[in-house]
Amino acid sequence: EAGVTQFPSHSVIEKGQTVTLRCDPISGHDNLYWYRRVMGKEIKFLLHFVKESKQDESGMPNNRFLAERTGGTYSTLKVQPAELEDSGVYFCASSQWGLAGSEQFFGPGTRLTVL
Amino acid sequence: DQQVKQNSPSLSVQEGRISILNCDYTNSMFDYFLWYKKYPAEGPTFLISISSIKDKNEDGRFTVFLNKSAKHLSLHIVPSQPGDSAVYFCAASPNYGGSQGNLIFGKGTKLSVKP
C-alpha cells in the first residue's frame, strides 16, 4: 500500500513568488492534515480536511496560505506571495479516522526555502 | 506559548540500556498522547499512544507512562538499539471544539544510541 506522498520534495523560491505544494494521502483516508515545521521549532498544525471540507483551519498563519482538496482526494497548499518566514518543512498527514488519538500517517515533507 | 514541552533536546544512551524520553504538557483537556519517531528526510512515524484515562501502555520494547496530576508523560525504550537513533516527538491530541484529530507537538528529543 502506498504511503502519503508529497511533491515537490524541495522548493527554493524568491520572496514574493508563489509556490504550490501537493499532497496525495493514503487511498481511502478521508482525513488530511497539513503541518509545518519552522527550523528549531515544533511541528505546528495548519489545517484539517474531512473529504473536501475544511474541518479546522485554525492553524493557518494568514490569508497568504490557501489550501484546497477538490474531490476529496489530493490536496494543495498554495503560498502567495511567499515571505521569508514561510521557510520550513511542510508535512502532510492522513488518517482513516479524524478522532483524538487516531494514528496519522505522515508524508516525507516538502522543504520550502524562501530567499 | 507551548502546550507540549520536551525540555531535553538530545539524549545519548548506550546500546542495551534504557532510554527515557520526557514530555510535559499544560492543557488538562488533552485526550490522547502520542509518540512519533522521525528519521532525517522522512516524515514522523507513529510509535505508541496512550489515552488520558490510562497511566501505562506497552508495545514491545516501548512503554509510555502518563502522570496526569503532574501533567507529565515519558517514553521508555528497553533495551535501546542503534536503530532507535532518531528524533522523538511527543504530541497531544485535543478533543474539544473543532480540534478533534489535530496534533500538538513538542520540539522533539534527538536520541542517539551508541553501540
Chai-1 contact restraints between the chains, C-beta under 6 A:
chainA,res_idxA,chainB,res_idxB,connection_type,confidence,min_distance_angstrom,max_distance_angstrom,comment,restraint_id
A,E42,B,F105,contact,1.0,0.0,6.0,A-B,restraint_1
A,E42,B,G106,contact,1.0,0.0,6.0,A-B,restraint_2
A,E42,B,K107,contact,1.0,0.0,6.0,A-B,restraint_3
A,I43,B,F105,contact,1.0,0.0,6.0,A-B,restraint_4
A,F45,B,N102,contact,1.0,0.0,6.0,A-B,restraint_5
A,H48,B,G101,contact,1.0,0.0,6.0,A-B,restraint_6
A,H48,B,N102,contact,1.0,0.0,6.0,A-B,restraint_7
A,D56,B,G98,contact,1.0,0.0,6.0,A-B,restraint_8
A,F91,B,G43,contact,1.0,0.0,6.0,A-B,restraint_9
A,G98,B,G101,contact,1.0,0.0,6.0,A-B,restraint_10
A,L99,B,Q100,contact,1.0,0.0,6.0,A-B,restraint_11
A,A100,B,D31,contact,1.0,0.0,6.0,A-B,restraint_12
A,A100,B,Y32,contact,1.0,0.0,6.0,A-B,restraint_13
A,A100,B,S93,contact,1.0,0.0,6.0,A-B,restraint_14
A,A100,B,N95,contact,1.0,0.0,6.0,A-B,restraint_15
A,A100,B,Q100,contact,1.0,0.0,6.0,A-B,restraint_16
A,G101,B,Y32,contact,1.0,0.0,6.0,A-B,restraint_17
A,G101,B,S49,contact,1.0,0.0,6.0,A-B,restraint_18
A,G101,B,S93,contact,1.0,0.0,6.0,A-B,restraint_19
A,S102,B,G101,contact,1.0,0.0,6.0,A-B,restraint_20
A,E103,B,F46,contact,1.0,0.0,6.0,A-B,restraint_21
A,F106,B,G43,contact,1.0,0.0,6.0,A-B,restraint_22
A,F106,B,P44,contact,1.0,0.0,6.0,A-B,restraint_23
A,G107,B,G43,contact,1.0,0.0,6.0,A-B,restraint_24
A,P108,B,E42,contact,1.0,0.0,6.0,A-B,restraint_25
A,P108,B,G43,contact,1.0,0.0,6.0,A-B,restraint_26
A,G109,B,G43,contact,1.0,0.0,6.0,A-B,restraint_27
